[in-house]
Structures are given as structure tokens and as C-alpha cells.
């Protein structure tokens, strides 16, 4: 009976790890989009200031 519990526990740990990794991918992609949007905003502001001088 004990070996089955070990296998079940290892499977649960593996699935939990996979879930964390997959959710981290979505978070990283979202963070990249946010940084990109901020970069575009800074570039646009710099262009407005540059053209105003």
C-alpha cells in the first residue's frame, strides 16, 4: 500500500509544478506586453517633446 501512496504523492507534486510553470508563462508574457507598452509611451512622449523644441 505504501508504494502506491508514494507514486500518488509524486504525481501530485509533478502536476502542481507543471501548473505553476504554465501559469508563470502567462504572467511573463503579460509582463512583457506591459513593458513594451511602457516603452512605446516613453518613445511617443520623447517624440512629442523633441518636435515641440
mmCIF entry with sequence, helices, sheets and N, C-alpha, C, O atoms, coordinates in Angstrom:
data_MODEL
# 
_entry.id   MODEL 
# 
_entity.id                         1 
_entity.type                       polymer 
_entity.pdbx_number_of_molecules   1 
# 
_entity_poly.entity_id                      1 
_entity_poly.type                           'polypeptide(L)' 
_entity_poly.nstd_linkage                   no 
_entity_poly.nstd_monomer                   no 
_entity_poly.pdbx_seq_one_letter_code       
;(UNK)(UNK)(UNK)(UNK)(UNK)(UNK)(UNK)(UNK)(UNK)(UNK)(UNK)(UNK)(UNK)(UNK)(UNK)(UNK)
(UNK)(UNK)(UNK)(UNK)(UNK)(UNK)(UNK)(UNK)(UNK)(UNK)(UNK)(UNK)(UNK)(UNK)(UNK)(UNK)
(UNK)(UNK)(UNK)(UNK)(UNK)(UNK)(UNK)(UNK)(UNK)(UNK)(UNK)(UNK)(UNK)(UNK)(UNK)(UNK)
(UNK)(UNK)(UNK)(UNK)(UNK)
;
_entity_poly.pdbx_seq_one_letter_code_can   XXXXXXXXXXXXXXXXXXXXXXXXXXXXXXXXXXXXXXXXXXXXXXXXXXXXX 
_entity_poly.pdbx_strand_id                 A 
# 
loop_
_entity_poly_seq.entity_id 
_entity_poly_seq.num 
_entity_poly_seq.mon_id 
_entity_poly_seq.hetero 
1 1  UNK n 
1 2  UNK n 
1 3  UNK n 
1 4  UNK n 
1 5  UNK n 
1 6  UNK n 
1 7  UNK n 
1 8  UNK n 
1 9  UNK n 
1 10 UNK n 
1 11 UNK n 
1 12 UNK n 
1 13 UNK n 
1 14 UNK n 
1 15 UNK n 
1 16 UNK n 
1 17 UNK n 
1 18 UNK n 
1 19 UNK n 
1 20 UNK n 
1 21 UNK n 
1 22 UNK n 
1 23 UNK n 
1 24 UNK n 
1 25 UNK n 
1 26 UNK n 
1 27 UNK n 
1 28 UNK n 
1 29 UNK n 
1 30 UNK n 
1 31 UNK n 
1 32 UNK n 
1 33 UNK n 
1 34 UNK n 
1 35 UNK n 
1 36 UNK n 
1 37 UNK n 
1 38 UNK n 
1 39 UNK n 
1 40 UNK n 
1 41 UNK n 
1 42 UNK n 
1 43 UNK n 
1 44 UNK n 
1 45 UNK n 
1 46 UNK n 
1 47 UNK n 
1 48 UNK n 
1 49 UNK n 
1 50 UNK n 
1 51 UNK n 
1 52 UNK n 
1 53 UNK n 
# 
_struct_asym.id          A 
_struct_asym.entity_id   1 
# 
_struct_conf.conf_type_id            HELX_P 
_struct_conf.id                      HELX_P1 
_struct_conf.pdbx_PDB_helix_id       AA1 
_struct_conf.beg_label_comp_id       UNK 
_struct_conf.beg_label_asym_id       A 
_struct_conf.beg_label_seq_id        2 
_struct_conf.pdbx_beg_PDB_ins_code   ? 
_struct_conf.end_label_comp_id       UNK 
_struct_conf.end_label_asym_id       A 
_struct_conf.end_label_seq_id        52 
_struct_conf.pdbx_end_PDB_ins_code   ? 
_struct_conf.beg_auth_comp_id        UNK 
_struct_conf.beg_auth_asym_id        A 
_struct_conf.beg_auth_seq_id         2 
_struct_conf.end_auth_comp_id        UNK 
_struct_conf.end_auth_asym_id        A 
_struct_conf.end_auth_seq_id         52 
_struct_conf.pdbx_PDB_helix_class    1 
_struct_conf.details                 ? 
_struct_conf.pdbx_PDB_helix_length   51 
# 
_struct_conf_type.id          HELX_P 
_struct_conf_type.criteria    ? 
_struct_conf_type.reference   ? 
# 
loop_
_atom_site.group_PDB 
_atom_site.id 
_atom_site.type_symbol 
_atom_site.label_atom_id 
_atom_site.label_alt_id 
_atom_site.label_comp_id 
_atom_site.label_asym_id 
_atom_site.label_entity_id 
_atom_site.label_seq_id 
_atom_site.pdbx_PDB_ins_code 
_atom_site.Cartn_x 
_atom_site.Cartn_y 
_atom_site.Cartn_z 
_atom_site.occupancy 
_atom_site.B_iso_or_equiv 
_atom_site.pdbx_formal_charge 
_atom_site.auth_seq_id 
_atom_site.auth_comp_id 
_atom_site.auth_asym_id 
_atom_site.auth_atom_id 
_atom_site.pdbx_PDB_model_num 
ATOM 1   N N  . UNK A 1 1  ? 0.825  -1.201 0.000   1.00 0.00 ? 1  UNK A N  1 
ATOM 2   C CA . UNK A 1 1  ? 0.000  0.000  0.000   1.00 0.00 ? 1  UNK A CA 1 
ATOM 3   C C  . UNK A 1 1  ? 0.864  1.256  0.000   1.00 0.00 ? 1  UNK A C  1 
ATOM 4   O O  . UNK A 1 1  ? 0.507  2.236  -0.653  1.00 0.00 ? 1  UNK A O  1 
ATOM 5   N N  . UNK A 1 2  ? 1.966  1.257  0.699   1.00 0.00 ? 2  UNK A N  1 
ATOM 6   C CA . UNK A 1 2  ? 2.830  2.435  0.799   1.00 0.00 ? 2  UNK A CA 1 
ATOM 7   C C  . UNK A 1 2  ? 3.403  2.883  -0.553  1.00 0.00 ? 2  UNK A C  1 
ATOM 8   O O  . UNK A 1 2  ? 3.410  4.080  -0.839  1.00 0.00 ? 2  UNK A O  1 
ATOM 9   N N  . UNK A 1 3  ? 3.884  1.952  -1.393  1.00 0.00 ? 3  UNK A N  1 
ATOM 10  C CA . UNK A 1 3  ? 4.432  2.411  -2.676  1.00 0.00 ? 3  UNK A CA 1 
ATOM 11  C C  . UNK A 1 3  ? 3.409  3.157  -3.523  1.00 0.00 ? 3  UNK A C  1 
ATOM 12  O O  . UNK A 1 3  ? 3.766  4.083  -4.252  1.00 0.00 ? 3  UNK A O  1 
ATOM 13  N N  . UNK A 1 4  ? 2.152  2.768  -3.436  1.00 0.00 ? 4  UNK A N  1 
ATOM 14  C CA . UNK A 1 4  ? 1.109  3.475  -4.190  1.00 0.00 ? 4  UNK A CA 1 
ATOM 15  C C  . UNK A 1 4  ? 0.950  4.907  -3.687  1.00 0.00 ? 4  UNK A C  1 
ATOM 16  O O  . UNK A 1 4  ? 0.733  5.821  -4.482  1.00 0.00 ? 4  UNK A O  1 
ATOM 17  N N  . UNK A 1 5  ? 1.055  5.107  -2.380  1.00 0.00 ? 5  UNK A N  1 
ATOM 18  C CA . UNK A 1 5  ? 0.948  6.455  -1.833  1.00 0.00 ? 5  UNK A CA 1 
ATOM 19  C C  . UNK A 1 5  ? 2.109  7.332  -2.297  1.00 0.00 ? 5  UNK A C  1 
ATOM 20  O O  . UNK A 1 5  ? 1.931  8.519  -2.570  1.00 0.00 ? 5  UNK A O  1 
ATOM 21  N N  . UNK A 1 6  ? 3.280  6.746  -2.383  1.00 0.00 ? 6  UNK A N  1 
ATOM 22  C CA . UNK A 1 6  ? 4.447  7.497  -2.851  1.00 0.00 ? 6  UNK A CA 1 
ATOM 23  C C  . UNK A 1 6  ? 4.256  7.910  -4.303  1.00 0.00 ? 6  UNK A C  1 
ATOM 24  O O  . UNK A 1 6  ? 4.552  9.047  -4.669  1.00 0.00 ? 6  UNK A O  1 
ATOM 25  N N  . UNK A 1 7  ? 3.770  7.010  -5.119  1.00 0.00 ? 7  UNK A N  1 
ATOM 26  C CA . UNK A 1 7  ? 3.537  7.313  -6.534  1.00 0.00 ? 7  UNK A CA 1 
ATOM 27  C C  . UNK A 1 7  ? 2.467  8.393  -6.675  1.00 0.00 ? 7  UNK A C  1 
ATOM 28  O O  . UNK A 1 7  ? 2.616  9.312  -7.481  1.00 0.00 ? 7  UNK A O  1 
ATOM 29  N N  . UNK A 1 8  ? 1.410  8.290  -5.913  1.00 0.00 ? 8  UNK A N  1 
ATOM 30  C CA . UNK A 1 8  ? 0.353  9.307  -5.959  1.00 0.00 ? 8  UNK A CA 1 
ATOM 31  C C  . UNK A 1 8  ? 0.899  10.658 -5.522  1.00 0.00 ? 8  UNK A C  1 
ATOM 32  O O  . UNK A 1 8  ? 0.610  11.677 -6.149  1.00 0.00 ? 8  UNK A O  1 
ATOM 33  N N  . UNK A 1 9  ? 1.684  10.674 -4.454  1.00 0.00 ? 9  UNK A N  1 
ATOM 34  C CA . UNK A 1 9  ? 2.268  11.923 -3.972  1.00 0.00 ? 9  UNK A CA 1 
ATOM 35  C C  . UNK A 1 9  ? 3.196  12.536 -5.019  1.00 0.00 ? 9  UNK A C  1 
ATOM 36  O O  . UNK A 1 9  ? 3.142  13.743 -5.256  1.00 0.00 ? 9  UNK A O  1 
ATOM 37  N N  . UNK A 1 10 ? 4.040  11.729 -5.645  1.00 0.00 ? 10 UNK A N  1 
ATOM 38  C CA . UNK A 1 10 ? 4.947  12.245 -6.675  1.00 0.00 ? 10 UNK A CA 1 
ATOM 39  C C  . UNK A 1 10 ? 4.180  12.785 -7.886  1.00 0.00 ? 10 UNK A C  1 
ATOM 40  O O  . UNK A 1 10 ? 4.567  13.798 -8.469  1.00 0.00 ? 10 UNK A O  1 
ATOM 41  N N  . UNK A 1 11 ? 3.109  12.114 -8.256  1.00 0.00 ? 11 UNK A N  1 
ATOM 42  C CA . UNK A 1 11 ? 2.285  12.599 -9.366  1.00 0.00 ? 11 UNK A CA 1 
ATOM 43  C C  . UNK A 1 11 ? 1.629  13.937 -9.030  1.00 0.00 ? 11 UNK A C  1 
ATOM 44  O O  . UNK A 1 11 ? 1.570  14.835 -9.870  1.00 0.00 ? 11 UNK A O  1 
ATOM 45  N N  . UNK A 1 12 ? 1.140  14.063 -7.805  1.00 0.00 ? 12 UNK A N  1 
ATOM 46  C CA . UNK A 1 12 ? 0.536  15.332 -7.393  1.00 0.00 ? 12 UNK A CA 1 
ATOM 47  C C  . UNK A 1 12 ? 1.565  16.463 -7.401  1.00 0.00 ? 12 UNK A C  1 
ATOM 48  O O  . UNK A 1 12 ? 1.266  17.583 -7.815  1.00 0.00 ? 12 UNK A O  1 
ATOM 49  N N  . UNK A 1 13 ? 2.767  16.162 -6.943  1.00 0.00 ? 13 UNK A N  1 
ATOM 50  C CA . UNK A 1 13 ? 3.825  17.176 -6.936  1.00 0.00 ? 13 UNK A CA 1 
ATOM 51  C C  . UNK A 1 13 ? 4.205  17.573 -8.367  1.00 0.00 ? 13 UNK A C  1 
ATOM 52  O O  . UNK A 1 13 ? 4.434  18.750 -8.646  1.00 0.00 ? 13 UNK A O  1 
ATOM 53  N N  . UNK A 1 14 ? 4.270  16.604 -9.257  1.00 0.00 ? 14 UNK A N  1 
ATOM 54  C CA . UNK A 1 14 ? 4.596  16.873 -10.659 1.00 0.00 ? 14 UNK A CA 1 
ATOM 55  C C  . UNK A 1 14 ? 3.520  17.742 -11.310 1.00 0.00 ? 14 UNK A C  1 
ATOM 56  O O  . UNK A 1 14 ? 3.837  18.692 -12.025 1.00 0.00 ? 14 UNK A O  1 
ATOM 57  N N  . UNK A 1 15 ? 2.263  17.421 -11.065 1.00 0.00 ? 15 UNK A N  1 
ATOM 58  C CA . UNK A 1 15 ? 1.169  18.216 -11.627 1.00 0.00 ? 15 UNK A CA 1 
ATOM 59  C C  . UNK A 1 15 ? 1.148  19.632 -11.052 1.00 0.00 ? 15 UNK A C  1 
ATOM 60  O O  . UNK A 1 15 ? 0.875  20.597 -11.766 1.00 0.00 ? 15 UNK A O  1 
ATOM 61  N N  . UNK A 1 16 ? 1.437  19.744 -9.760  1.00 0.00 ? 16 UNK A N  1 
ATOM 62  C CA . UNK A 1 16 ? 1.482  21.068 -9.136  1.00 0.00 ? 16 UNK A CA 1 
ATOM 63  C C  . UNK A 1 16 ? 2.596  21.909 -9.741  1.00 0.00 ? 16 UNK A C  1 
ATOM 64  O O  . UNK A 1 16 ? 2.406  23.093 -10.018 1.00 0.00 ? 16 UNK A O  1 
ATOM 65  N N  . UNK A 1 17 ? 3.750  21.300 -9.943  1.00 0.00 ? 17 UNK A N  1 
ATOM 66  C CA . UNK A 1 17 ? 4.868  22.013 -10.557 1.00 0.00 ? 17 UNK A CA 1 
ATOM 67  C C  . UNK A 1 17 ? 4.560  22.450 -11.977 1.00 0.00 ? 17 UNK A C  1 
ATOM 68  O O  . UNK A 1 17 ? 4.901  23.563 -12.377 1.00 0.00 ? 17 UNK A O  1 
ATOM 69  N N  . UNK A 1 18 ? 3.915  21.574 -12.741 1.00 0.00 ? 18 UNK A N  1 
ATOM 70  C CA . UNK A 1 18 ? 3.548  21.916 -14.112 1.00 0.00 ? 18 UNK A CA 1 
ATOM 71  C C  . UNK A 1 18 ? 2.556  23.069 -14.135 1.00 0.00 ? 18 UNK A C  1 
ATOM 72  O O  . UNK A 1 18 ? 2.645  23.943 -14.998 1.00 0.00 ? 18 UNK A O  1 
ATOM 73  N N  . UNK A 1 19 ? 1.624  23.084 -13.211 1.00 0.00 ? 19 UNK A N  1 
ATOM 74  C CA . UNK A 1 19 ? 0.639  24.164 -13.131 1.00 0.00 ? 19 UNK A CA 1 
ATOM 75  C C  . UNK A 1 19 ? 1.317  25.499 -12.846 1.00 0.00 ? 19 UNK A C  1 
ATOM 76  O O  . UNK A 1 19 ? 0.985  26.515 -13.456 1.00 0.00 ? 19 UNK A O  1 
ATOM 77  N N  . UNK A 1 20 ? 2.256  25.488 -11.929 1.00 0.00 ? 20 UNK A N  1 
ATOM 78  C CA . UNK A 1 20 ? 2.980  26.722 -11.587 1.00 0.00 ? 20 UNK A CA 1 
ATOM 79  C C  . UNK A 1 20 ? 3.773  27.219 -12.788 1.00 0.00 ? 20 UNK A C  1 
ATOM 80  O O  . UNK A 1 20 ? 3.760  28.413 -13.086 1.00 0.00 ? 20 UNK A O  1 
ATOM 81  N N  . UNK A 1 21 ? 4.456  26.323 -13.473 1.00 0.00 ? 21 UNK A N  1 
ATOM 82  C CA . UNK A 1 21 ? 5.254  26.724 -14.636 1.00 0.00 ? 21 UNK A CA 1 
ATOM 83  C C  . UNK A 1 21 ? 4.383  27.281 -15.757 1.00 0.00 ? 21 UNK A C  1 
ATOM 84  O O  . UNK A 1 21 ? 4.744  28.270 -16.394 1.00 0.00 ? 21 UNK A O  1 
ATOM 85  N N  . UNK A 1 22 ? 3.243  26.650 -15.995 1.00 0.00 ? 22 UNK A N  1 
ATOM 86  C CA . UNK A 1 22 ? 2.370  27.126 -17.067 1.00 0.00 ? 22 UNK A CA 1 
ATOM 87  C C  . UNK A 1 22 ? 1.757  28.485 -16.736 1.00 0.00 ? 22 UNK A C  1 
ATOM 88  O O  . UNK A 1 22 ? 1.611  29.331 -17.619 1.00 0.00 ? 22 UNK A O  1 
ATOM 89  N N  . UNK A 1 23 ? 1.405  28.693 -15.495 1.00 0.00 ? 23 UNK A N  1 
ATOM 90  C CA . UNK A 1 23 ? 0.844  29.995 -15.128 1.00 0.00 ? 23 UNK A CA 1 
ATOM 91  C C  . UNK A 1 23 ? 1.935  31.062 -15.157 1.00 0.00 ? 23 UNK A C  1 
ATOM 92  O O  . UNK A 1 23 ? 1.649  32.224 -15.444 1.00 0.00 ? 23 UNK A O  1 
ATOM 93  N N  . UNK A 1 24 ? 3.161  30.691 -14.869 1.00 0.00 ? 24 UNK A N  1 
ATOM 94  C CA . UNK A 1 24 ? 4.270  31.652 -14.929 1.00 0.00 ? 24 UNK A CA 1 
ATOM 95  C C  . UNK A 1 24 ? 4.509  32.109 -16.365 1.00 0.00 ? 24 UNK A C  1 
ATOM 96  O O  . UNK A 1 24 ? 4.886  33.259 -16.588 1.00 0.00 ? 24 UNK A O  1 
ATOM 97  N N  . UNK A 1 25 ? 4.298  31.237 -17.330 1.00 0.00 ? 25 UNK A N  1 
ATOM 98  C CA . UNK A 1 25 ? 4.476  31.620 -18.732 1.00 0.00 ? 25 UNK A CA 1 
ATOM 99  C C  . UNK A 1 25 ? 3.497  32.729 -19.110 1.00 0.00 ? 25 UNK A C  1 
ATOM 100 O O  . UNK A 1 25 ? 3.875  33.698 -19.769 1.00 0.00 ? 25 UNK A O  1 
ATOM 101 N N  . UNK A 1 26 ? 2.256  32.589 -18.697 1.00 0.00 ? 26 UNK A N  1 
ATOM 102 C CA . UNK A 1 26 ? 1.260  33.619 -18.987 1.00 0.00 ? 26 UNK A CA 1 
ATOM 103 C C  . UNK A 1 26 ? 1.604  34.917 -18.283 1.00 0.00 ? 26 UNK A C  1 
ATOM 104 O O  . UNK A 1 26 ? 1.424  35.993 -18.852 1.00 0.00 ? 26 UNK A O  1 
ATOM 105 N N  . UNK A 1 27 ? 2.090  34.837 -17.071 1.00 0.00 ? 27 UNK A N  1 
ATOM 106 C CA . UNK A 1 27 ? 2.454  36.031 -16.323 1.00 0.00 ? 27 UNK A CA 1 
ATOM 107 C C  . UNK A 1 27 ? 3.625  36.738 -16.984 1.00 0.00 ? 27 UNK A C  1 
ATOM 108 O O  . UNK A 1 27 ? 3.631  37.964 -17.088 1.00 0.00 ? 27 UNK A O  1 
ATOM 109 N N  . UNK A 1 28 ? 4.611  35.982 -17.430 1.00 0.00 ? 28 UNK A N  1 
ATOM 110 C CA . UNK A 1 28 ? 5.783  36.556 -18.083 1.00 0.00 ? 28 UNK A CA 1 
ATOM 111 C C  . UNK A 1 28 ? 5.388  37.224 -19.401 1.00 0.00 ? 28 UNK A C  1 
ATOM 112 O O  . UNK A 1 28 ? 5.880  38.306 -19.721 1.00 0.00 ? 28 UNK A O  1 
ATOM 113 N N  . UNK A 1 29 ? 4.522  36.596 -20.147 1.00 0.00 ? 29 UNK A N  1 
ATOM 114 C CA . UNK A 1 29 ? 4.071  37.182 -21.406 1.00 0.00 ? 29 UNK A CA 1 
ATOM 115 C C  . UNK A 1 29 ? 3.327  38.491 -21.143 1.00 0.00 ? 29 UNK A C  1 
ATOM 116 O O  . UNK A 1 29 ? 3.518  39.471 -21.864 1.00 0.00 ? 29 UNK A O  1 
ATOM 117 N N  . UNK A 1 30 ? 2.496  38.507 -20.132 1.00 0.00 ? 30 UNK A N  1 
ATOM 118 C CA . UNK A 1 30 ? 1.759  39.733 -19.786 1.00 0.00 ? 30 UNK A CA 1 
ATOM 119 C C  . UNK A 1 30 ? 2.692  40.834 -19.327 1.00 0.00 ? 30 UNK A C  1 
ATOM 120 O O  . UNK A 1 30 ? 2.498  42.001 -19.669 1.00 0.00 ? 30 UNK A O  1 
ATOM 121 N N  . UNK A 1 31 ? 3.708  40.471 -18.550 1.00 0.00 ? 31 UNK A N  1 
ATOM 122 C CA . UNK A 1 31 ? 4.678  41.465 -18.092 1.00 0.00 ? 31 UNK A CA 1 
ATOM 123 C C  . UNK A 1 31 ? 5.453  42.028 -19.280 1.00 0.00 ? 31 UNK A C  1 
ATOM 124 O O  . UNK A 1 31 ? 5.732  43.226 -19.327 1.00 0.00 ? 31 UNK A O  1 
ATOM 125 N N  . UNK A 1 32 ? 5.796  41.181 -20.228 1.00 0.00 ? 32 UNK A N  1 
ATOM 126 C CA . UNK A 1 32 ? 6.496  41.650 -21.424 1.00 0.00 ? 32 UNK A CA 1 
ATOM 127 C C  . UNK A 1 32 ? 5.651  42.631 -22.223 1.00 0.00 ? 32 UNK A C  1 
ATOM 128 O O  . UNK A 1 32 ? 6.173  43.616 -22.746 1.00 0.00 ? 32 UNK A O  1 
ATOM 129 N N  . UNK A 1 33 ? 4.378  42.377 -22.320 1.00 0.00 ? 33 UNK A N  1 
ATOM 130 C CA . UNK A 1 33 ? 3.487  43.287 -23.031 1.00 0.00 ? 33 UNK A CA 1 
ATOM 131 C C  . UNK A 1 33 ? 3.381  44.618 -22.294 1.00 0.00 ? 33 UNK A C  1 
ATOM 132 O O  . UNK A 1 33 ? 3.337  45.673 -22.927 1.00 0.00 ? 33 UNK A O  1 
ATOM 133 N N  . UNK A 1 34 ? 3.339  44.580 -20.962 1.00 0.00 ? 34 UNK A N  1 
ATOM 134 C CA . UNK A 1 34 ? 3.261  45.812 -20.179 1.00 0.00 ? 34 UNK A CA 1 
ATOM 135 C C  . UNK A 1 34 ? 4.524  46.648 -20.354 1.00 0.00 ? 34 UNK A C  1 
ATOM 136 O O  . UNK A 1 34 ? 4.447  47.866 -20.514 1.00 0.00 ? 34 UNK A O  1 
ATOM 137 N N  . UNK A 1 35 ? 5.679  46.000 -20.324 1.00 0.00 ? 35 UNK A N  1 
ATOM 138 C CA . UNK A 1 35 ? 6.941  46.721 -20.502 1.00 0.00 ? 35 UNK A CA 1 
ATOM 139 C C  . UNK A 1 35 ? 7.020  47.307 -21.906 1.00 0.00 ? 35 UNK A C  1 
ATOM 140 O O  . UNK A 1 35 ? 7.494  48.427 -22.095 1.00 0.00 ? 35 UNK A O  1 
ATOM 141 N N  . UNK A 1 36 ? 6.558  46.551 -22.876 1.00 0.00 ? 36 UNK A N  1 
ATOM 142 C CA . UNK A 1 36 ? 6.557  47.043 -24.254 1.00 0.00 ? 36 UNK A CA 1 
ATOM 143 C C  . UNK A 1 36 ? 5.651  48.269 -24.393 1.00 0.00 ? 36 UNK A C  1 
ATOM 144 O O  . UNK A 1 36 ? 6.025  49.245 -25.043 1.00 0.00 ? 36 UNK A O  1 
ATOM 145 N N  . UNK A 1 37 ? 4.474  48.222 -23.791 1.00 0.00 ? 37 UNK A N  1 
ATOM 146 C CA . UNK A 1 37 ? 3.553  49.361 -23.845 1.00 0.00 ? 37 UNK A CA 1 
ATOM 147 C C  . UNK A 1 37 ? 4.164  50.581 -23.170 1.00 0.00 ? 37 UNK A C  1 
ATOM 148 O O  . UNK A 1 37 ? 4.017  51.702 -23.659 1.00 0.00 ? 37 UNK A O  1 
ATOM 149 N N  . UNK A 1 38 ? 4.849  50.369 -22.048 1.00 0.00 ? 38 UNK A N  1 
ATOM 150 C CA . UNK A 1 38 ? 5.504  51.487 -21.362 1.00 0.00 ? 38 UNK A CA 1 
ATOM 151 C C  . UNK A 1 38 ? 6.603  52.075 -22.238 1.00 0.00 ? 38 UNK A C  1 
ATOM 152 O O  . UNK A 1 38 ? 6.768  53.294 -22.289 1.00 0.00 ? 38 UNK A O  1 
ATOM 153 N N  . UNK A 1 39 ? 7.349  51.227 -22.922 1.00 0.00 ? 39 UNK A N  1 
ATOM 154 C CA . UNK A 1 39 ? 8.399  51.700 -23.827 1.00 0.00 ? 39 UNK A CA 1 
ATOM 155 C C  . UNK A 1 39 ? 7.833  52.536 -24.966 1.00 0.00 ? 39 UNK A C  1 
ATOM 156 O O  . UNK A 1 39 ? 8.406  53.561 -25.337 1.00 0.00 ? 39 UNK A O  1 
ATOM 157 N N  . UNK A 1 40 ? 6.717  52.101 -25.514 1.00 0.00 ? 40 UNK A N  1 
ATOM 158 C CA . UNK A 1 40 ? 6.073  52.868 -26.587 1.00 0.00 ? 40 UNK A CA 1 
ATOM 159 C C  . UNK A 1 40 ? 5.596  54.221 -26.062 1.00 0.00 ? 40 UNK A C  1 
ATOM 160 O O  . UNK A 1 40 ? 5.712  55.226 -26.762 1.00 0.00 ? 40 UNK A O  1 
ATOM 161 N N  . UNK A 1 41 ? 5.068  54.260 -24.856 1.00 0.00 ? 41 UNK A N  1 
ATOM 162 C CA . UNK A 1 41 ? 4.595  55.513 -24.277 1.00 0.00 ? 41 UNK A CA 1 
ATOM 163 C C  . UNK A 1 41 ? 5.761  56.482 -24.074 1.00 0.00 ? 41 UNK A C  1 
ATOM 164 O O  . UNK A 1 41 ? 5.631  57.675 -24.346 1.00 0.00 ? 41 UNK A O  1 
ATOM 165 N N  . UNK A 1 42 ? 6.890  55.974 -23.600 1.00 0.00 ? 42 UNK A N  1 
ATOM 166 C CA . UNK A 1 42 ? 8.065  56.828 -23.406 1.00 0.00 ? 42 UNK A CA 1 
ATOM 167 C C  . UNK A 1 42 ? 8.564  57.339 -24.750 1.00 0.00 ? 42 UNK A C  1 
ATOM 168 O O  . UNK A 1 42 ? 8.913  58.513 -24.874 1.00 0.00 ? 42 UNK A O  1 
ATOM 169 N N  . UNK A 1 43 ? 8.600  56.486 -25.741 1.00 0.00 ? 43 UNK A N  1 
ATOM 170 C CA . UNK A 1 43 ? 9.049  56.897 -27.079 1.00 0.00 ? 43 UNK A CA 1 
ATOM 171 C C  . UNK A 1 43 ? 8.126  57.964 -27.651 1.00 0.00 ? 43 UNK A C  1 
ATOM 172 O O  . UNK A 1 43 ? 8.602  58.954 -28.208 1.00 0.00 ? 43 UNK A O  1 
ATOM 173 N N  . UNK A 1 44 ? 6.829  57.783 -27.525 1.00 0.00 ? 44 UNK A N  1 
ATOM 174 C CA . UNK A 1 44 ? 5.873  58.759 -28.032 1.00 0.00 ? 44 UNK A CA 1 
ATOM 175 C C  . UNK A 1 44 ? 6.035  60.097 -27.318 1.00 0.00 ? 44 UNK A C  1 
ATOM 176 O O  . UNK A 1 44 ? 5.996  61.149 -27.955 1.00 0.00 ? 44 UNK A O  1 
ATOM 177 N N  . UNK A 1 45 ? 6.217  60.062 -26.001 1.00 0.00 ? 45 UNK A N  1 
ATOM 178 C CA . UNK A 1 45 ? 6.414  61.301 -25.241 1.00 0.00 ? 45 UNK A CA 1 
ATOM 179 C C  . UNK A 1 45 ? 7.695  62.000 -25.659 1.00 0.00 ? 45 UNK A C  1 
ATOM 180 O O  . UNK A 1 45 ? 7.729  63.225 -25.785 1.00 0.00 ? 45 UNK A O  1 
ATOM 181 N N  . UNK A 1 46 ? 8.737  61.234 -25.873 1.00 0.00 ? 46 UNK A N  1 
ATOM 182 C CA . UNK A 1 46 ? 10.013 61.820 -26.296 1.00 0.00 ? 46 UNK A CA 1 
ATOM 183 C C  . UNK A 1 46 ? 9.890  62.458 -27.669 1.00 0.00 ? 46 UNK A C  1 
ATOM 184 O O  . UNK A 1 46 ? 10.455 63.524 -27.914 1.00 0.00 ? 46 UNK A O  1 
ATOM 185 N N  . UNK A 1 47 ? 9.160  61.819 -28.558 1.00 0.00 ? 47 UNK A N  1 
ATOM 186 C CA . UNK A 1 47 ? 8.955  62.384 -29.904 1.00 0.00 ? 47 UNK A CA 1 
ATOM 187 C C  . UNK A 1 47 ? 8.157  63.687 -29.840 1.00 0.00 ? 47 UNK A C  1 
ATOM 188 O O  . UNK A 1 47 ? 8.441  64.626 -30.583 1.00 0.00 ? 47 UNK A O  1 
ATOM 189 N N  . UNK A 1 48 ? 7.163  63.746 -28.957 1.00 0.00 ? 48 UNK A N  1 
ATOM 190 C CA . UNK A 1 48 ? 6.365  64.975 -28.812 1.00 0.00 ? 48 UNK A CA 1 
ATOM 191 C C  . UNK A 1 48 ? 7.229  66.114 -28.270 1.00 0.00 ? 48 UNK A C  1 
ATOM 192 O O  . UNK A 1 48 ? 7.139  67.246 -28.746 1.00 0.00 ? 48 UNK A O  1 
ATOM 193 N N  . UNK A 1 49 ? 8.044  65.820 -27.299 1.00 0.00 ? 49 UNK A N  1 
ATOM 194 C CA . UNK A 1 49 ? 8.914  66.851 -26.713 1.00 0.00 ? 49 UNK A CA 1 
ATOM 195 C C  . UNK A 1 49 ? 9.940  67.298 -27.760 1.00 0.00 ? 49 UNK A C  1 
ATOM 196 O O  . UNK A 1 49 ? 10.215 68.489 -27.900 1.00 0.00 ? 49 UNK A O  1 
ATOM 197 N N  . UNK A 1 50 ? 10.491 66.347 -28.480 1.00 0.00 ? 50 UNK A N  1 
ATOM 198 C CA . UNK A 1 50 ? 11.512 66.639 -29.498 1.00 0.00 ? 50 UNK A CA 1 
ATOM 199 C C  . UNK A 1 50 ? 10.937 67.518 -30.609 1.00 0.00 ? 50 UNK A C  1 
ATOM 200 O O  . UNK A 1 50 ? 11.601 68.450 -31.063 1.00 0.00 ? 50 UNK A O  1 
ATOM 201 N N  . UNK A 1 51 ? 9.721  67.233 -31.045 1.00 0.00 ? 51 UNK A N  1 
ATOM 202 C CA . UNK A 1 51 ? 9.123  68.002 -32.122 1.00 0.00 ? 51 UNK A CA 1 
ATOM 203 C C  . UNK A 1 51 ? 8.657  69.380 -31.631 1.00 0.00 ? 51 UNK A C  1 
ATOM 204 O O  . UNK A 1 51 ? 8.519  70.307 -32.429 1.00 0.00 ? 51 UNK A O  1 
ATOM 205 N N  . UNK A 1 52 ? 8.418  69.514 -30.342 1.00 0.00 ? 52 UNK A N  1 
ATOM 206 C CA . UNK A 1 52 ? 7.971  70.781 -29.778 1.00 0.00 ? 52 UNK A CA 1 
ATOM 207 C C  . UNK A 1 52 ? 9.118  71.778 -29.581 1.00 0.00 ? 52 UNK A C  1 
ATOM 208 O O  . UNK A 1 52 ? 8.882  72.980 -29.457 1.00 0.00 ? 52 UNK A O  1 
ATOM 209 N N  . UNK A 1 53 ? 10.346 71.287 -29.551 1.00 0.00 ? 53 UNK A N  1 
ATOM 210 C CA . UNK A 1 53 ? 11.502 72.172 -29.352 1.00 0.00 ? 53 UNK A CA 1 
ATOM 211 C C  . UNK A 1 53 ? 11.950 72.692 -30.649 1.00 0.00 ? 53 UNK A C  1 
ATOM 212 O O  . UNK A 1 53 ? 12.912 73.458 -30.708 1.00 0.00 ? 53 UNK A O  1 
# 
